[in-house]
Amino acid sequence: MNAIQIKNVTKQYKDITALDDVSFSFEHGKIYGFLGRNGAGKSTLINIIANRIFADSGEVLIDNIPAKENMKVHDKVFCMSEADLYDTNLKIKDLFKWIDRFYDDFNKEEAFEIAGKFNLNTNKKFKALSKGYQSIFKLTAALSLNVPYVIFDEPVLGLDANHRELFYDLLLKDYENSERTIIIATHLIEEVANIIEEVVLIDKGKVLLQDNVSSLLETGYSVSGLAHEVDAYCADKNVIGYDELGNLKIAYVMGEKTPLPKMGNLSFSTMNLQKLFVKLTEKGGN
């Protein structure tokens, strides 16, 4: 199976369970949004996939190959993260040379081309760059690697709006030219809502859901009006959360939309991915 398969992975730090028997797959050829609140377990799982830390139990398979301490998966997955895993005293152009030595599928010419689009000064040392440009260097390296699985952990940290837009454009062009699996772990959900195809939502070390974005948004909606009317309409519905102001109420519902009562002042609205995320993690938190 061409996928990153997570099988019954558990990771504990003293009395905190970061991942609790987690099982799901990132299939090949899709763009995923890997979403969760701070401390949900996203970065822990990403670091396990990247072989930076190890699970207490369970395993990760990459194209059916066990990932743990296995050089056979080295050229299959690359993880861009906040961690500075580079020699900060080296110039960017020299870091590109080192990456080229470690990865057969690194396109050094493309890296310099992308750096130019971001106005990244490749003659500067990594440590002399601003936080935003350090992120840009990491993004540039990831976009220049032709590996089957690329993971971006909070990829636009420190980037301004123009640079974030440029990154998303380059990402989509790269995906169109060379289909692979792209996993984006981010808090900026609305920015990636139109890019990602599938969502994996994790909360308190457990997977709350994995589904196609279009399907999720088609089956999610909100109904608003006077509180007692909203409550009556939602009596048999799968309500994932509420917002209330005085005697007014909004219910966020997953499932089939049935007609509103003819007598009353209820109204429907669509539910965006950000609101869905917030309400599902609130429910999970409760």
Number of C-alpha atoms within 10 A of each C-alpha: 11 16 18 24 22 20 16 16 21 21 23 15 9 7 6 10 16 22 25 17 17 18 16 15 16 22 19 17 16 17 22 25 25 25 22 24 17 11 13 21 22 23 19 20 24 21 16 19 25 21 18 12 15 20 20 12 13 15 20 25 19 24 17 12 16 15 23 19 13 10 9 11 18 15 17 18 19 21 19 24 20 17 8 13 9 13 13 15 12 17 18 24 18 16 20 22 12 13 17 17 11 11 16 12 15 22 17 17 11 15 20 20 14 22 21 12 13 17 12 19 17 17 11 15 18 24 16 13 18 12 14 14 21 23 22 26 24 20 22 24 24 20 22 21 23 21 21 20 24 21 22 22 22 17 20 22 18 16 18 10 10 9 18 17 14 13 22 15 13 16 17 15 12 15 17 10 9 13 18 19 23 23 23 23 23 21 18 13 19 13 14 17 17 11 17 20 16 21 23 21 21 25 23 21 24 19 20 15 12 18 13 13 19 15 11 19 15 15 14 22 21 20 23 21 19 17 18 12 18 22 17 11 17 15 9 8 17 14 19 18 19 15 11 13 9 7 9 14 19 22 24 24 22 20 13 12 15 8 8 14 12 7 7 11 12 18 13 15 12 13 19 17 20 14 15 20 18 15 19 20 21 14 13 14 9 6
